[in-house]
Amino acid sequence: MLARGLLCRLAADVPKTSTHDLSQLSRLIHRAVITHNATSIRFVRAVSHANKLSLAIPRRSYATTNKKPATTTTRAKTTVKKAAAAKGAAEKKAAPKKKTTAKKKAAPKRRVRAKASKKPLSEQALEKAAAKKTRIRLNELKKKALTEPKKRPYTAWSVYMTEISRSAAKDGRSASKITAEFGPKYQNFTPAEREHYNHLANQNRAANEAEYNAWVLKHTPLEIHEANAARLLLKRKFKLTGNKVVRIKDDRQVKAAMGPLFQFMDERRKSGDYKGIPIVEAAKLMTSEFKALSAGERKKYEDMAAADLTRYYREFESVFGRKAKGDAAASA
């Protein structure tokens, strides 16, 4: 029975075995029977099991890794994760950083040092500063006073001396020597010689007047008015002399207003009572007479002065284009 079952089993395992392998098949059957009979004994089974274990140990003595080989799906996931991480890092780097407005620290308050009191200037420094101020003011007045054109010699003597000096200066003689030498000759001029130099002087005088009037007309009436005011200051305050302080003659200028005293003096001078009396002496006498007048008598000259002042204000505005100082309309 046992043999028959074994044969059936072998037939099922090797259904297609050829006839020329019968000897091998018989050996296989014999080995299987012996193995089956031997495994029925407990000791034999234990030895067989131990033998199998001893054969299995050398086979697994080498090191093995517990990690499973990376599959295609795992690799794809890893690649996607790395790409996503790189993209996130790039976006984070490209995103503009928020500006943090740092609060400005308040500037520390500076200590205000007490100003050191200036030392008083010495007398020499004060004098120097005053002299500089005076020099600046003097130059300003000279500039405003205007400079007249140079005049030609307009007398017979000046014409003669100018002519002699030009010829004698070449010899190196001084003006005093020229005057001492040629002065007596001028005194002994014949009528013809004197008439010659008088004629030259008259020509120069006419030329001077024409040039002077042309120079005056180059300036406005207001400029001439301010120039005369500057010349008056140069004469009174700075004590200058010469043509620079002579009043400029201009028919366009407004005649100054006269006060009550000058109205009285003008009337008395026209009467002829002070004819032949020096001006200074006549002025003293007329002033004494005016002071001796009663209030009623002075009223006449005061009214004349008020009318003349009104006339002055009106003409001043018309000629100079501005109000005069002291005009009530100018201060209103």
C-alpha positions in Angstrom: 0.0 0.0 0.0 2.8 2.3 0.9 4.6 1.6 -2.4 1.5 2.2 -4.4 0.9 5.6 -2.8 4.5 6.5 -3.4 4.3 5.6 -7.0 1.1 7.6 -7.5 2.8 10.6 -5.9 5.8 10.2 -8.1 3.6 9.9 -11.1 1.9 13.1 -10.3 5.2 15.0 -9.8 6.9 13.5 -12.9 4.2 12.9 -15.4 6.3 13.2 -18.5 9.4 11.2 -17.6 10.8 9.3 -20.5 11.7 5.5 -20.6 15.3 5.9 -20.8 15.4 7.5 -17.3 13.9 4.4 -15.5 17.1 3.6 -13.7 17.2 7.1 -12.3 13.6 6.8 -11.3 14.2 3.6 -9.5 16.9 5.2 -7.4 14.7 8.1 -6.6 12.0 5.8 -5.4 14.4 3.8 -3.3 15.7 7.0 -1.7 12.3 8.3 -0.9 11.3 5.0 0.8 14.3 5.0 2.9 13.7 8.6 3.8 10.1 8.0 4.8 11.0 5.1 6.9 13.8 6.9 8.6 11.8 9.9 9.5 9.4 7.8 11.5 12.2 7.4 14.1 12.4 10.4 16.4 16.2 10.4 16.7 16.6 10.3 13.0 14.2 13.2 12.5 16.2 15.3 15.0 19.5 14.6 13.3 18.0 15.4 9.9 16.6 18.7 11.2 20.0 19.6 12.7 21.7 18.7 9.5 19.4 21.0 7.6 20.1 23.8 10.0 23.9 23.3 9.8 23.6 23.5 6.0 21.6 26.6 6.2 23.9 28.6 8.5 26.9 28.9 6.1 24.6 30.0 3.4 23.5 33.1 5.4 26.9 33.9 7.1 27.4 37.0 4.8 26.0 40.5 5.7 22.7 41.4 4.2 21.0 44.8 4.2 17.5 45.1 5.7 16.7 48.0 3.3 14.5 47.1 0.4 15.7 48.1 -3.1 14.3 51.4 -4.2 11.5 50.9 -6.6 10.6 53.2 -9.5 7.6 54.6 -7.6 9.8 55.5 -4.6 12.4 57.1 -6.8 9.7 59.2 -8.6 8.3 60.4 -5.3 11.8 61.4 -4.0 12.4 63.3 -7.2 9.1 65.2 -7.0 9.7 66.1 -3.3 13.2 67.4 -4.2 11.8 69.5 -7.1 9.1 70.9 -4.8 11.6 71.8 -2.1 13.9 73.5 -4.6 11.0 75.5 -6.1 9.9 76.7 -2.6 13.4 77.8 -1.7 13.7 79.8 -5.0 10.3 81.5 -4.4 11.3 82.3 -0.9 14.6 83.8 -2.1 12.9 85.8 -4.9 10.2 87.2 -2.7 11.1 90.8 -1.7 11.9 91.3 1.9 9.6 93.5 3.8 11.2 96.8 4.7 11.4 97.3 8.3 11.1 100.9 9.1 13.5 101.5 11.8 12.5 104.2 14.1 14.9 107.1 13.9 16.5 107.8 17.1 15.9 111.2 18.4 19.0 113.4 18.0 20.5 114.1 21.3 19.9 117.6 22.4 22.9 119.8 22.1 24.0 121.8 25.0 23.7 125.4 24.4 26.8 127.1 25.5 26.6 130.5 26.9 28.0 133.0 24.4 31.2 134.5 25.6 30.8 138.2 26.0 32.7 140.1 23.4 35.7 142.1 24.5 35.3 145.8 24.1 37.2 147.1 21.2 40.2 149.2 21.8 40.3 152.9 21.0 42.5 152.3 18.0 40.1 149.7 16.6 37.1 152.0 17.1 39.0 154.8 15.3 39.8 152.5 12.5 36.2 151.4 12.1 35.0 154.9 12.2 37.5 156.0 9.6 36.4 153.1 7.3 32.8 154.0 7.7 33.5 157.7 6.9 35.6 156.7 3.9 32.7 154.6 2.5 30.2 157.3 3.1 32.5 159.9 1.4 32.9 157.7 -1.7 29.1 157.2 -1.9 28.5 161.0 -1.8 31.2 161.7 -4.4 29.7 159.2 -6.7 26.2 160.6 -6.2 27.5 164.2 -6.6 28.4 163.5 -10.3 31.5 164.7 -12.0 31.3 167.7 -14.4 33.1 167.7 -17.7 36.6 169.2 -17.7 36.5 172.9 -18.6 38.8 174.6 -21.1 40.7 177.7 -19.9 38.2 180.6 -20.2 40.3 183.7 -19.3 43.0 185.4 -21.3 45.5 184.8 -18.6 44.7 181.0 -18.3 44.7 180.7 -22.1 48.1 182.4 -22.4 49.7 180.4 -19.5 48.3 177.1 -20.9 49.9 177.9 -24.3 53.3 178.8 -22.7 53.3 175.9 -20.4 52.9 173.4 -23.2 55.9 174.7 -25.0 58.1 175.4 -21.9 57.4 172.1 -20.3 59.5 170.4 -22.9 62.6 172.2 -21.4 61.9 170.8 -18.0 61.1 174.1 -16.3 58.7 174.2 -13.4 55.4 176.1 -13.3 56.8 178.7 -10.9 59.8 179.5 -13.2 57.4 179.7 -16.2 55.2 182.1 -14.3 58.1 184.3 -13.2 59.4 184.4 -16.7 56.3 185.0 -18.7 54.2 186.9 -16.2 55.7 190.3 -16.9 55.3 189.7 -20.7 51.6 189.3 -20.2 51.4 192.6 -18.4 53.1 194.3 -21.4 50.8 192.8 -24.0 49.9 195.1 -26.9 46.2 195.7 -27.5 46.3 193.3 -30.5 47.9 190.5 -28.4 45.4 191.0 -25.6 42.5 191.0 -28.0 43.8 187.6 -29.4 43.8 185.9 -26.1 40.4 187.4 -25.1 38.9 186.0 -28.2 40.3 182.5 -27.5 39.0 182.8 -23.9 35.5 183.7 -25.1 35.4 180.8 -27.5 36.5 178.4 -24.7 33.8 179.9 -22.4 31.1 179.3 -25.0 32.3 175.8 -25.6 32.4 175.1 -21.8 28.8 176.3 -21.4 27.5 174.2 -24.3 29.3 171.1 -23.0 28.0 171.8 -19.4 24.4 172.1 -20.6 24.6 169.0 -22.6 26.0 167.1 -19.6 23.2 168.4 -17.4 20.5 167.2 -19.8 22.0 163.7 -19.9 20.8 163.4 -16.3 17.2 163.5 -15.0 16.1 166.4 -12.8 15.9 164.0 -9.9 19.5 162.9 -10.4 20.6 166.6 -10.4 18.6 167.2 -7.3 20.2 164.3 -5.4 23.7 165.4 -6.7 23.2 168.9 -5.3 22.1 167.4 -2.0 25.3 165.3 -1.9 27.4 168.3 -2.8 25.9 170.2 0.1 26.8 167.4 2.5 30.3 167.2 1.1 30.8 170.9 1.8 29.2 171.1 5.2 30.1 167.7 6.8 33.4 166.8 5.1 34.6 170.4 4.5 35.5 169.7 0.8 36.2 172.6 -1.6 36.4 173.0 -5.4 34.1 172.2 -8.2 32.9 169.0 -6.5 30.8 171.0 -4.1 29.5 173.8 -6.4 25.8 173.6 -6.9 24.9 172.2 -10.4 22.9 174.8 -12.4 19.7 173.3 -13.9 16.7 175.3 -15.0 14.5 172.3 -14.6 15.1 172.3 -10.8 12.3 173.4 -8.5 12.8 176.6 -6.7 13.1 176.1 -3.0 10.3 177.5 -0.7 11.2 180.5 1.4 10.2 180.8 5.1 8.7 184.0 6.7 12.1 185.5 7.4 13.3 185.1 3.8 10.1 186.4 2.5 10.6 189.6 4.5 14.3 189.9 3.5 13.4 189.5 -0.2 10.9 192.3 0.1 13.3 194.6 1.9 16.1 193.9 -0.6 13.9 194.8 -3.5 13.0 198.1 -1.8 16.5 199.4 -2.4 17.1 200.5 1.2 20.1 198.2 1.5 21.8 199.1 -1.7 25.6 199.3 -1.4 25.6 197.5 2.0 27.5 194.2 2.1 25.3 191.2 2.1 26.4 190.0 5.6 25.8 193.3 7.2 22.5 193.7 5.3 21.3 190.3 6.5 22.0 191.2 10.2 20.0 194.4 9.9 17.1 192.7 8.2 17.0 189.9 10.8 16.8 192.5 13.6 13.9 194.3 11.9 12.0 191.0 11.4 12.3 190.1 15.1 11.0 193.5 16.0 7.7 193.0 14.0 4.5 192.4 15.9 2.4 189.2 15.5 0.0 190.9 13.1 2.8 192.2 10.9 4.5 188.7 10.8 1.2 187.1 9.8 1.6 188.6 6.3 5.0 186.9 5.7 3.8 183.6 7.3 1.0 183.4 4.9 3.3 184.2 2.0 5.6 181.4 3.2 2.7 178.9 3.4 1.6 179.6 -0.1 5.2 179.3 -1.4 5.5 175.9 0.4 2.3 174.6 -1.4 3.8 175.7 -4.7 7.0 173.8 -3.9 5.2 170.6 -3.1 3.2 170.8 -6.3 6.1 171.5 -8.5 8.3 168.9 -6.8 5.9 166.1 -7.5 5.4 167.3 -11.1 9.1 167.5 -11.9 10.6 164.7 -9.9 7.7 162.2 -10.0 7.5 161.7 -6.2 6.4 163.4 -3.1 8.7 165.8 -1.3 9.9 165.2 2.2 7.6 166.9 4.7 4.6 166.9 2.3 1.5 166.0 4.3 0.2 164.0 1.3 3.3 161.9 1.3 2.9 160.8 5.0 -0.8 160.2 4.6 
